Amino acid sequence: MGSLAPVMRSIQKENGFRLDYFHRKGLPLSEWRRQGRAEVLRALSYRPRTVPLDLKVHSTITRAGYQVRTISFAGSPHYRIPAYLLVPQKGKRPYPALVALHDHGGYFVHGKEKLVHTENEHPALTEFKQELYGGRSVADELAKRGFVVLVIDAFYWGERRLRYDHPPVDMQAALKGLRPEETRYVRALNNWLGLRRHDMNSSLFLVGATWLGIMNYDDRRSVDLLVSMPEVDPHRIGCVGLSIGGMRSTYLAGMDSRIKAAIITGWMTALPTTFDITHSVVAGLPDAPGLHARLDHPDVATLAAPECAIFVQNCGQDQLFTRAGMEEAAEKIRRVYQDLGHAERFQMKFYDVPHQFNVQMQEEAFEWLEKWVGGSAR
């Protein structure tokens, strides 16, 4: 941000994150949390009328030890949410459950498929999973361990991505000569959708909504769906996500007391520390405008303390954040858990890797989830 960074820092210092935990000045924890969540809801700017879930199961396949159901449910009066629901077929019901939150990755053509194994997987998706997830389908791995796992398409990904009956000229030009089954086609479409996300983000402002607001509302609706299921223990629900999935995990844990364990991978930083990063990291970012006058990003996570056990996994070679920013954020969360007498419910670890959720990170995340929301059908 060059010459503008001092202006931004000055604004931030004046605002001072004055609603964070350490500014509560004797306010009871429950009231501080209520005020904090109210401020987040205000900034997310999306509170549609509640409608029945209207769950529909479109197909079911059985794999070794679990089912994969292709489903949809009503998110709001405005849309339905396509999803995969993975349900164990061994062990004792009711099972613990997880909301698995897919990443951003500049990859919009697929959403929920990033975390779920599908037949005839597109080679572009296989390549992407190899780079970010160690070649694994994370939701399937969790279902094998005895968790019910729900994976939705977030708004603007997968089945909910931008589509046209009559594609605009620039879209046609970007895809000219390419076939959908080609990796080059997916890359070109992802690039085009990446450019148009800025228009989408701004257009939502014009109708009084936000991209992150829709995401968080849909993620909380995912919890609504899980607790409605006889297969699920409503007292043992967690969430896990990489990158924007980690951001979604932060907001879901912070805003929904039903979440008892959360994995936040590759998305935890003190926001003002991003000003001096020399490449673009926040352009077109889903966010809650105005929130950060009162709460920093780690403060949203602390709204879950101490009932939700949080594990932050930072990537030491991550180009999205500074090391200092990641450490500052983790230390702020740690101090809250310590002050509340539950230091054991927070953990942070650095991995000497780029932005990813590799097999080692997954295994350690799975152990954390099994410890705090329990249950393995193995």
C-alpha positions in Angstrom: 0.0 0.0 0.0 3.1 2.3 -0.2 2.3 5.9 0.8 -1.3 4.9 1.8 -0.3 2.4 4.4 0.4 5.1 7.1 -3.0 6.5 6.5 -4.6 3.1 6.9 -2.6 2.3 10.1 -3.6 5.7 11.5 -7.3 4.9 10.9 -6.9 1.5 12.4 -5.2 2.9 15.6 -8.0 5.4 16.0 -10.6 2.6 15.8 -8.6 0.3 17.9 -10.6 -2.9 17.7 -12.5 -1.6 20.7 -15.0 -4.5 20.8 -12.3 -7.2 21.3 -12.1 -9.4 24.4 -9.6 -7.3 26.2 -11.7 -4.2 25.8 -14.7 -5.7 27.5 -14.0 -3.9 30.9 -15.8 -6.3 33.2 -18.6 -7.0 30.8 -19.9 -10.6 31.4 -18.5 -13.1 28.8 -22.0 -13.9 27.5 -22.9 -10.2 27.0 -19.5 -9.5 25.3 -20.1 -12.4 23.0 -23.7 -11.3 22.2 -22.5 -7.8 21.3 -19.6 -9.1 19.2 -21.9 -11.5 17.3 -24.4 -8.7 16.8 -21.7 -6.5 15.3 -20.6 -9.3 13.0 -24.1 -9.9 11.8 -24.6 -6.2 11.2 -21.5 -6.1 9.1 -22.2 -9.3 7.2 -25.4 -7.6 6.1 -27.4 -10.8 5.1 -30.3 -12.0 7.2 -32.9 -13.5 4.9 -36.2 -14.8 6.1 -35.9 -18.3 7.4 -37.5 -21.1 5.3 -37.9 -24.8 5.9 -34.8 -26.9 5.0 -36.7 -28.9 2.4 -33.9 -31.5 2.1 -33.9 -33.5 -1.2 -31.7 -36.5 -1.8 -31.0 -36.8 -5.5 -28.8 -39.9 -5.5 -26.9 -42.2 -3.2 -23.8 -44.3 -3.7 -22.1 -46.6 -1.2 -18.4 -46.8 -0.7 -16.3 -48.8 1.8 -17.9 -47.9 5.1 -19.9 -44.8 4.2 -22.5 -43.4 1.8 -22.2 -40.4 -0.4 -25.6 -38.7 -0.9 -26.0 -35.9 -3.5 -28.4 -33.5 -1.9 -29.8 -30.0 -2.0 -31.6 -27.9 0.6 -33.1 -24.5 0.9 -30.6 -21.9 2.0 -32.9 -19.0 1.9 -36.0 -17.8 0.0 -33.6 -16.9 -2.8 -31.8 -20.2 -3.7 -31.2 -23.8 -2.9 -27.8 -25.1 -1.9 -26.3 -28.2 -3.7 -24.1 -30.4 -1.5 -22.6 -33.8 -0.8 -23.5 -35.5 2.5 -21.2 -38.3 3.6 -22.7 -40.7 6.2 -20.8 -43.5 7.9 -22.3 -47.0 7.7 -20.5 -48.6 10.6 -20.0 -47.7 14.2 -22.7 -46.5 16.6 -25.2 -43.8 15.8 -25.5 -40.9 16.4 -22.2 -39.9 14.8 -20.2 -36.7 15.3 -20.5 -34.4 12.3 -18.5 -31.8 10.4 -19.1 -29.0 8.0 -16.2 -29.2 5.6 -15.5 -25.9 3.9 -13.8 -25.8 0.5 -11.2 -23.2 -0.4 -11.0 -20.3 -2.9 -7.8 -21.1 -4.7 -8.8 -18.9 -7.7 -10.6 -22.1 -8.8 -14.4 -21.6 -9.2 -15.4 -24.3 -11.7 -15.6 -26.9 -8.9 -16.5 -26.3 -5.3 -17.7 -29.2 -3.1 -15.8 -31.6 -5.5 -12.5 -30.2 -4.1 -13.2 -32.2 -0.9 -15.2 -35.2 -2.1 -14.1 -38.0 -4.4 -16.2 -38.2 -7.6 -16.1 -40.6 -10.5 -14.4 -39.4 -13.7 -12.7 -36.5 -11.8 -11.7 -33.7 -14.1 -7.9 -33.7 -14.6 -7.7 -30.0 -13.6 -9.4 -30.9 -10.3 -7.0 -33.9 -9.8 -4.1 -31.5 -10.3 -5.5 -29.0 -7.9 -6.1 -31.6 -5.2 -2.6 -32.8 -5.5 -1.2 -29.3 -5.1 -3.4 -28.2 -2.1 -4.6 -31.4 -0.5 -1.8 -34.0 -1.0 -4.0 -35.7 -3.6 -6.7 -36.5 -1.0 -10.4 -36.0 -0.9 -10.7 -34.7 2.7 -14.4 -35.3 3.2 -14.0 -39.0 2.3 -11.1 -39.4 4.7 -13.2 -37.9 7.5 -16.2 -40.1 6.7 -13.9 -43.2 6.9 -13.1 -42.0 10.4 -16.7 -42.0 11.5 -17.9 -38.4 10.9 -21.0 -37.4 9.0 -19.6 -34.7 6.6 -21.5 -32.0 4.8 -19.9 -30.2 1.9 -21.8 -27.4 0.1 -21.0 -25.3 -2.9 -20.3 -21.9 -1.6 -21.8 -19.0 -3.4 -19.9 -18.4 -6.7 -18.4 -21.9 -6.9 -19.4 -25.1 -8.6 -23.0 -25.3 -9.4 -23.5 -21.8 -8.0 -20.9 -20.2 -10.2 -21.7 -17.4 -12.7 -23.4 -18.8 -15.8 -25.1 -17.3 -18.9 -27.6 -18.5 -21.4 -25.8 -16.2 -23.8 -22.1 -15.8 -22.8 -20.7 -12.3 -23.1 -18.1 -11.7 -25.9 -15.1 -11.6 -23.5 -16.1 -15.0 -22.0 -16.4 -16.5 -25.5 -13.0 -15.1 -26.4 -11.4 -16.5 -23.3 -12.7 -20.0 -24.0 -12.4 -20.0 -27.8 -11.0 -23.2 -29.2 -11.0 -25.0 -25.8 -13.0 -28.0 -24.8 -14.6 -28.4 -21.4 -12.8 -31.7 -20.7 -9.4 -30.0 -21.1 -7.4 -28.6 -18.2 -6.7 -25.5 -20.3 -10.5 -24.8 -20.5 -10.9 -25.0 -16.7 -7.9 -22.7 -16.2 -9.3 -20.2 -18.6 -12.8 -20.2 -17.1 -11.4 -19.9 -13.6 -9.3 -16.9 -14.7 -12.4 -15.3 -16.3 -14.6 -16.0 -13.3 -11.8 -14.6 -11.1 -12.0 -11.3 -12.9 -15.8 -11.1 -12.7 -15.9 -11.8 -9.0 -15.1 -8.1 -8.4 -18.3 -7.2 -10.2 -20.3 -9.8 -8.3 -18.9 -8.6 -4.9 -19.7 -5.0 -5.7 -23.2 -5.8 -7.0 -24.0 -7.5 -3.7 -23.2 -4.3 -2.0 -25.8 -2.6 -4.2 -28.5 -4.8 -2.9 -27.5 -4.5 0.7 -25.8 -7.8 1.0 -22.2 -9.2 1.2 -20.5 -12.2 -0.3 -19.1 -13.3 3.1 -22.6 -12.7 4.6 -24.1 -15.2 2.2 -21.3 -17.7 2.8 -21.6 -17.5 6.5 -25.4 -17.7 6.5 -25.2 -20.8 4.3 -22.5 -22.4 6.5 -24.8 -21.9 9.5 -27.7 -23.4 7.5 -25.4 -26.4 7.0 -25.3 -26.8 10.8 -29.1 -26.5 10.8 -29.3 -29.4 8.4 -26.8 -31.6 10.4 -28.7 -31.1 13.7 -31.9 -32.1 12.0 -30.6 -35.5 11.1 -31.1 -38.6 13.2 -27.7 -39.8 12.3 -26.0 -36.8 13.9 -25.2 -36.1 17.5 -26.1 -32.4 17.7 -23.6 -31.9 20.6 -20.6 -33.1 18.6 -20.3 -30.8 15.5 -17.2 -29.2 14.2 -15.8 -27.5 11.0 -12.7 -27.6 9.0 -11.4 -25.5 6.1 -8.4 -24.4 4.1 -7.8 -20.8 2.8 -11.2 -19.2 2.3 -12.4 -22.4 3.9 -10.3 -21.4 6.9 -11.9 -17.9 6.9 -15.3 -19.6 6.7 -14.3 -21.9 9.6 -13.4 -18.8 11.6 -16.7 -17.1 11.1 -18.7 -20.3 11.5 -17.1 -21.1 14.8 -17.3 -17.5 16.0 -21.0 -17.1 15.1 -22.5 -20.5 15.9 -22.3 -21.9 19.4 -23.2 -25.4 18.1 -19.6 -25.7 16.7 -17.5 -27.4 19.3 -14.2 -27.8 17.4 -12.8 -25.9 14.5 -9.8 -26.3 12.2 -8.6 -23.0 10.6 -6.0 -23.7 8.0 -4.1 -21.1 6.0 -6.3 -18.1 7.0 -5.4 -16.5 10.3 -3.7 -13.1 10.5 -3.9 -9.7 12.1 -5.4 -7.8 9.2 -3.3 -4.6 9.5 -0.1 -6.5 8.9 -1.1 -7.1 5.3 -0.5 -3.5 4.3 3.2 -3.9 3.5 2.9 -7.1 1.4 4.2 -6.2 -2.0 1.7 -8.3 -4.0 -2.0 -8.2 -4.1 -3.6 -10.4 -1.4 -7.0 -8.9 -0.5 -8.4 -7.8 -3.9 -12.0 -9.1 -4.3 -11.9 -10.6 -0.8 -15.1 -11.7 0.8 -15.4 -9.6 3.9 -17.8 -7.8 6.3 -17.4 -4.1 5.5 -17.1 -1.9 8.6 -16.5 -4.9 11.0 -12.8 -4.2 11.4 -13.4 -0.8 13.0 -14.3 -2.9 16.0 -13.0 -6.5 15.6 -9.9 -7.9 13.9 -10.0 -11.3 12.2 -8.7 -13.3 15.2 -11.3 -11.5 17.4 -14.0 -13.3 15.4 -12.5 -16.6 16.3 -12.4 -15.6 20.0 -16.2 -15.3 20.0 -16.2 -19.1 20.1 -14.1 -19.2 23.3 -13.9 -21.3 25.4 -16.5 -23.9 24.4 -15.1 -24.4 20.9 -11.7 -26.0 20.6 -9.7 -24.2 17.9 -6.6 -25.5 16.0 -5.0 -22.9 13.7 -2.6 -24.4 11.1 -0.3 -21.7 9.6 1.7 -22.3 6.5 5.3 -21.0 7.1 5.8 -20.2 3.4 2.4 -18.7 2.8 2.5 -15.6 0.5 -0.9 -14.3 1.7 0.2 -13.2 5.1 3.3 -12.2 7.0 4.8 -14.4 9.7 4.4 -11.6 12.2 0.7 -11.2 11.3 0.0 -14.9 11.7 1.9 -15.0 15.1 0.1 -11.9 16.3 -3.3 -13.3 15.5 -2.6 -16.7 17.1 -1.2 -15.0 20.3 -4.3 -12.9 20.6 -6.6 -16.0 20.4 -4.3 -17.9 22.8 -4.4 -15.1 25.4 -8.2 -15.2 25.4 -8.3 -19.0 26.0 -5.7 -18.6 28.7 -7.6 -15.8 30.4 -10.7 -18.0 30.4 -8.8 -20.9 32.0 -8.9 -23.2 28.9 -5.5 -22.9 27.3 -5.7 -26.6 26.2 -8.6 -25.7 23.9 -6.4 -23.6 21.6 -3.5 -24.8 19.5 -1.5 -23.2 16.8 1.3 -24.8 14.7 3.5 -23.6 11.8 4.3 -25.9 9.0 7.2 -25.2 6.7 5.1 -25.4 3.5 3.3 -23.0 1.0 -0.4 -22.4 1.2 -1.9 -25.9 1.5 -3.5 -28.6 3.7 -1.2 -31.5 3.1 -1.5 -35.1 4.5 0.5 -34.4 7.7 -1.6 -31.3 8.4 -4.8 -33.3 7.7 -3.8 -36.1 10.0 -3.1 -33.7 12.9 -6.3 -31.8 12.2 -8.3 -35.1 12.2 -6.7 -36.0 15.6 -7.8 -32.6 17.0 -11.4 -33.2 15.7 -11.5 -36.7 17.1 -10.3 -35.4 20.5 -12.8 -32.6 20.8 -15.9 -33.9 19.0 -15.0 -37.5 19.2 -15.8 -40.7 17.6 -14.1 -43.0 15.1 -15.8 -45.8 13.3 -12.5 -47.5 12.4 
